[in-house]
Amino acid sequence: MPSSEGTEHGLDVSAESMHQLFLADLPHLDSVRRNHGNVVEIVSGSVESSMTAARSFETPNISFDELDEKSARAGFDITLETDALTDLMVSTSINDGRRLVRVIAPERFGGLVHTLSMPPALTIDTAVLDGEILRLKFD
């Protein structure tokens, strides 16, 4: 039976009406939704920056695309910013007149792959992993 305020009470109330009344009696629900959205946004940003850092093979002082023979022969270090480095592989191939060096660090859910391009006459002399630093030398 409808009340004087236009809402139903008792056994005459439908599930939809009960749901609307329930939501109307929870004014804090909007703040809960906002807080949840803020938490998701903050966590998403943290996860994204962590993933980027974990998958980064860039070194600030070497541009691999411009690496010439003289620079490569001197060798260089690559900082592997990963929390759980369990395996590492370095492989080479020739493609389009350039030597490609692939650094692969497999992880549980994928892994990291970075390709360096350099003159084809260079071959890897040594690759040494020291903590998070991969030292490459070429002959």
C-alpha positions in Angstrom: 0.0 0.0 0.0 1.5 3.4 -1.0 2.2 5.9 1.8 1.4 9.5 1.7 4.9 10.2 0.4 4.4 7.9 -2.6 6.6 5.0 -1.4 5.3 1.5 -0.7 5.7 -0.3 2.5 5.1 -3.8 3.7 4.3 -6.8 1.5 3.3 -4.5 -1.4 6.9 -3.4 -2.0 8.7 -4.7 -5.1 12.4 -5.6 -5.2 13.2 -2.6 -7.3 11.4 -0.3 -4.9 13.2 -1.8 -1.9 16.6 -1.4 -3.8 15.9 2.2 -4.5 14.9 2.8 -0.8 18.1 1.0 0.3 20.3 3.2 -1.9 18.5 6.3 -0.9 19.2 5.5 2.8 23.0 5.2 2.1 24.1 8.8 1.5 27.7 7.7 2.2 27.7 5.5 -0.9 28.8 8.3 -3.2 31.8 9.0 -1.0 32.6 5.2 -1.0 32.5 5.2 -4.8 34.7 8.3 -5.0 37.2 6.8 -2.5 37.2 3.6 -4.4 37.9 5.4 -7.7 40.7 7.4 -6.0 42.3 4.2 -4.6 42.1 2.5 -8.0 43.7 5.5 -9.7 46.5 5.7 -7.2 47.2 2.0 -7.4 47.1 1.9 -11.2 49.7 4.7 -11.3 51.9 2.8 -8.9 51.6 -0.4 -10.8 52.3 1.3 -14.1 55.4 3.1 -12.9 56.6 -0.2 -11.3 56.1 -2.1 -14.5 57.9 0.6 -16.5 60.9 0.6 -14.1 61.0 -3.2 -14.0 61.1 -3.4 -17.8 63.6 -0.6 -18.4 66.9 -1.4 -20.2 67.7 2.1 -21.0 71.0 3.7 -19.8 71.1 7.4 -19.5 74.5 7.9 -21.3 74.3 5.6 -24.3 72.0 5.8 -27.3 72.1 2.3 -28.8 70.8 3.4 -32.2 73.8 5.7 -32.6 76.4 3.3 -31.2 79.5 3.2 -33.5 82.3 0.7 -33.7 84.8 2.7 -31.6 82.2 3.3 -28.8 81.1 -0.4 -28.8 84.7 -1.7 -28.6 85.2 0.4 -25.4 82.3 -1.6 -23.9 79.4 -0.3 -21.9 77.1 -1.2 -19.0 73.4 -1.7 -19.1 71.5 -1.3 -15.8 68.8 -3.9 -15.5 66.2 -2.5 -13.2 64.3 -5.6 -12.3 63.5 -7.0 -8.8 63.6 -10.7 -9.6 66.2 -11.3 -12.2 66.5 -15.1 -12.4 67.9 -15.7 -15.8 69.5 -13.6 -18.6 70.4 -14.4 -22.2 72.4 -12.3 -24.7 72.2 -13.4 -28.4 73.4 -11.8 -31.7 72.3 -11.9 -35.3 72.9 -9.9 -38.5 69.9 -8.1 -40.0 69.9 -5.4 -42.7 73.6 -5.0 -42.5 73.6 -4.4 -38.7 74.5 -6.7 -35.8 71.6 -7.0 -33.5 72.3 -7.9 -29.9 69.3 -9.1 -27.9 69.3 -9.0 -24.1 66.5 -11.2 -22.8 65.5 -11.5 -19.1 62.6 -13.9 -18.8 60.1 -13.4 -16.0 57.2 -15.4 -14.7 54.7 -13.4 -16.8 56.7 -12.6 -19.9 60.0 -10.9 -19.6 62.2 -8.2 -20.9 63.7 -8.0 -24.4 65.9 -5.2 -25.6 67.6 -5.1 -29.0 70.8 -3.1 -29.6 71.9 -2.3 -33.2 75.6 -1.8 -34.0 78.1 -2.3 -36.8 78.2 -5.9 -38.2 81.9 -6.4 -37.7 81.6 -6.3 -33.9 81.1 -9.5 -32.0 80.6 -9.9 -28.2 83.8 -10.6 -26.4 82.4 -10.7 -22.9 79.0 -10.3 -21.2 79.2 -10.2 -17.4 76.3 -9.7 -15.0 77.3 -8.0 -11.8 74.2 -7.4 -9.6 71.9 -5.3 -11.8 74.6 -4.3 -14.2 75.3 -6.1 -17.5 78.8 -5.3 -18.8 79.2 -5.9 -22.5 82.6 -5.8 -24.3 83.1 -6.3 -28.0 86.1 -7.3 -30.2 
